[in-house]
Amino acid sequence: MFRSAAVSSLMLGMSLAPAFAQSAPVAAPAAPITTRCESPPLMAAFSLFGETGRMPPDLGRFLSDAALQRIEPYKAFDNVYYVGICWVSAWLITSAKGHVLIDTLYGPFTDQLLANIKAVGLDPKDIKLVVVTHGHFDHAGGMARLKAALPPGTQFAMTEEGWTEAFEASRQSVASGRNPWAMIERDLVLQDAQTVKGGDVAIETYKTPGHTFGTASFAFDAQDGSRTYRAFTVGGLGLNAIQGPEQVEAFIASIKRIRALTETGSRPIDLHLTTHPFSNGLTEAKDRIRSRKAGEAHPLVDLAGFRHQLDGLQAGAEKRLIVERQKKAN
């Protein structure tokens, strides 16, 4: 997979709604960052965003362009489908008795998510459980739309802190009038090390604070023929809206915990199914699924790449921690 130390400074999944509103071009639109959802130019644009704290105009235009965000959904594993858009993931884990969805997208892209599920031959009404990584709009903003579209018994789940963050983010969006989005009533509250089920899908929750204090990550089985891998979705990849060194310390502890899960335990983690596909070159790796020959390794199983990504995140966070401690001391 594509690897880059720049991931350590990414500001992924931050409260981008104000930035969207402020990034409308005043001149004639320039050429888009990419028309094929390529990872390297998106990584470069987000890295610039992370370094400056200001949304590059071309990135703002790209993120708001429905046509450029639309990518073909695909079967990642026998029981796992990618049903997200270019810059934000949504993962559908399937079983004969019902499915689990990770994250909801936002705005018009939640309808695209529903269309993507149908495009891979599945019925959204078979979703039994929706788990949400954290309360930022790009991951939680579609909860109300999904709740209206799915059967009444479908459960929605976040950590206690995640629910609180999502309520506040929604409230702020409505108050500002910038890309407002609604929240649903609090439903299932996830606990650390808790396994929840939707249909025959079991998904294990890990509280991994840092990106936000309510961030959760998830482990689940990914089936490839006769082989079962342990997949992991890291709930938050970047440091943004930092409230102080304690939050960075929490992020570092979470990354170390995830790193340990790739090395120890009865079922170590084998691969990363990311919340942002360009962050580890998932977009390019998935293109090799179709051309994969019998006996070849699965292109999304890249444990070395996952560990490299985690090491980069930790290194970047340790540098950020120095800055945050200095700011607090002053």
N, C-alpha and C positions, 0 to 999 in steps of 0.2 A: 504494500500500500504506500501511497504518498506519505512522506514523513517530513515534518518541519519543526524546528525549534520555535518558530513563530507562534505555534499553538499556545505556548506558555503565556503569551500576552494577549490572547484573544479576549474580546468582550462579547462572548456569545450569549444570546438569550437575555440581554439586559433590557431595561425598560426603554424600548426603542420607539414607542408610540410618539413621544414628543419629538424625537429625532426625525421620524418620518414626516411629521408636520412641518418641520423647519427645513427640510431638504428639498423642497419643490424647486425645480430649476427656473431661473429667471431668463436664461438665454436658451437658444435652440438646443434641444437634447443632443448630447454627445453620444458616441458609440457606446453600447452597453459593455459592462465589464466582461461578460461572456454571454454568448447565445447558446452555449451547449452545457451550461452548468459545470464548467471545469473547476476542479478544486484549487489549483495554484493561484489564479487571479483572485478568487474569492478569499483565500487565505491572506493574500497580500492586502486586500482592501480592508478586511477585518483587523489585521495587524496594525494598519495605519490608524484605524478607528481607536484601537486600544491604546496606541501611543499618544494620540492627540486628544482623545475624549470627544472629538467632533466627527459627526457623520460625514464622510466624503459624499459629495452630491451624486456621483455616479453610483455609489453603493445604495444610497437612499432610493434612487430611481429604479435600480435593479430589484430591490426587495419589494417594491410596490408594483412591479410589472407582472401581472397575472400570467401573461403568455410565457415570459421567461422563467417563471417559477414552476410552471407545469412540466413535470417529467413523467415518464411512463412508470407505473407501478410494476413491481416484479416480485417473483418468488425468490427469496433469499435462501431459504431452506425448505424442506418438505412441509414444515408446519409454520413457517415465518414469512410474512410478506411485508415489503416496504410499500407503504401507502401514503407517504408524505409528499412534500414538494422539494424544490431544489435546495433551499437553505435550511429547512427544518424537517426533521424526521417524524414519522409516525409509524409504529411497528404493530402489526397484527399477528398475534400468536394464536394458532387455530387448533381446534379439536373437533371431534365428531359431535360433541355435546355442547359446543359453544366456544366463543373466542374471547381473548383479552386484547385490549388496545392500549398501547403506551402513547400518551399525549394526544392532544386534540386539534393542533394547529389553531387558526384564528381567522376571523373575518370570513371573506369569501372562500378562503382555502379550506375551511372545514367542510364546505359543500364539495370541494374538489376531493377531499379525503374520502367522503362517502361515495363519490363517483369512482374513485380508485379501487375501493373495496369491491364494488360491483364489477369493475373492469377485469379483476383477476378471478371472477367467477364465484364470488362469495356474497353473502347477504349481510349487510350491516345489522339487521335485526337479530342476527345470531350472536351479537356481542353481549356477553354477560357481565363484563367488568371492564371499566376504563380506569387505568392508573395514570396519575399525572406526576411528572417528576418535580415540578415546582411551580410557583405562582406567577411567573412572568407570562405576558400576554401571548407570546408565540407558542407556548406549550399548554396554557390553561385557557386561553381566550375563546376556544370553541366549545367549552363545556355546556353552555346554555343551548347552543344550536344542536349539539349532539343529544342532549337530554330530550329535546323536543322530537328528535328524529328516531330515537331508539325506543324499544319497548319499556313500559313503566318499571319493570323489575330490574333494569340494568343498574348496576352499582357504579358509583364514581368514588375514587379513593385518592387521598393525599395524606401526608403527615399533618398533625395538628398545626404545626407552624406553617406548612404549605397552604392549608386552607386560609389561615389568617392573612398570609401574604397575598394570596389571590384576591381575597375580599378587598384588601386595601388597594391593590393595583387596579382592580375594577372600579372602585370608588373614585380613585384619582383620575382614571380615564374619562369617567362620566363628568366629573367636576370640571375638567379641563376642556372637554368637548373634542379632544384630539383622539380620533379612532376609538370611540367609547365601546366598551364591551361589558356584557352582563355576566354575573355569576349565578350559580345555582345554590340552593341551600346545602349546608354541610351534610355530607353523607358518610361514607366509611372513612374512619381515621386509621391510618397505617401506623404500626409500631415497628420499632427496629427488630430485625431478625424474624419478622412475622411472614408466614407463608399464607397467601390468599389464593383462592381458586375462582376461575370463571370457566364453566364447563369442565373439561378435563385438564385444563391448563393450570398448572401451579406456578406461581411467581413469588419469588422471595424478595422481601423489602430490606434495604439497608439505608438507614439514615446517614446521609453524607453531607452535612452542612458545610457551607463555605461559599459556594456560588450564591446561594441564599441560605439563611439558617434553616429553612424548611425543605431543602432539597433531599430527594430520595433517589436511590439508584436501585436497579432491579436485576435479578438473576433468574434465568429460566432455561429450559432445555430447547436446543435447536437440533432437529432431526435431519440427518443426511444419509438416506438409505438405511443401512443397518447400524450406522454409527450415530451416537448421541453426543453432542457437544454441549458444554455449559456456556451459555451466552450471557453477556452483561451489558447493560445500558447505564452509562455514567450519567447521572441526572443533571450535572452542571459542570461545564468545561472551562468557564472563565471567571476572572475576578473583576467585578464591576459593582457599582453602588456599594462600595466597601464602607462599613460603618466604623472601622477601626482595626487595630492589629489582631484583636480576638477573632474576628471573622477570617482573617488570613490564616491564623493558627488553626482554626477549625478546618479550613480548606486543606491545609497541608496534612493534618491528621487523617482526613477522609481519603486523600490520595494514597497515603501510606497504607491505610486499611485496604483499599481496593487492590493495591499492588500485592499485598500479602495474600489476597484471595486468589491471585494467579499462581501462587506457589504452594499453598498449604491447604489443609482441610481434606475431607473425604472426597470432595468433587471440586477441584480447582477450576477457576475460570479459564476458558479456552479462547474466547474472542470477544471483541467489542462491537456491538451494534449501536452506533453513536446517535446522539440527539441532533447532531449537525453533520451531515454526510461529508462536507468538504474538509472537516477537521482532521480526518485521517485518510482521505483519498478513497472513501467508500464509493463515490460516484464512478471512479475509474475502475475500481476492483470489481464492482458488480457487473460491469460490461463483459468481464471474462467468464461469468457464469454460463452464458449461452454457448461459448466456444469451448467449454470444458469438456475434455475427453474422459472416457471411462478410466478409472484408476487414478486420475489426477487429483491433487489436493484441492480442497474447496478454497476458492480465491478469497473468501471473507474470513477464513481462519488464519489469523496472523497474530499469534501470541507475542512474538518478538516486537512487532509493530505496536501492539497495545502497550506493552511495557515501556517501549521507547516514548510513546505519547505521555504516559503517566509520569515518567521521569522528567520530561520537558515541562509538564504542568507543575511538578513540584519545584523544579529549579526556578521557574519564573515566579512562583509564589514566595519562595524564600527571598528573592530579591525584593519583591513587593513588601514583604514583612519588614525589611529594614526601613523602607520608606515610611510605612505606616507607624512604626515605633518612633521614628524621628519626629513625625508630625504630632504624635501624641505627647512626646516629651516637650515639644515647643508650645 
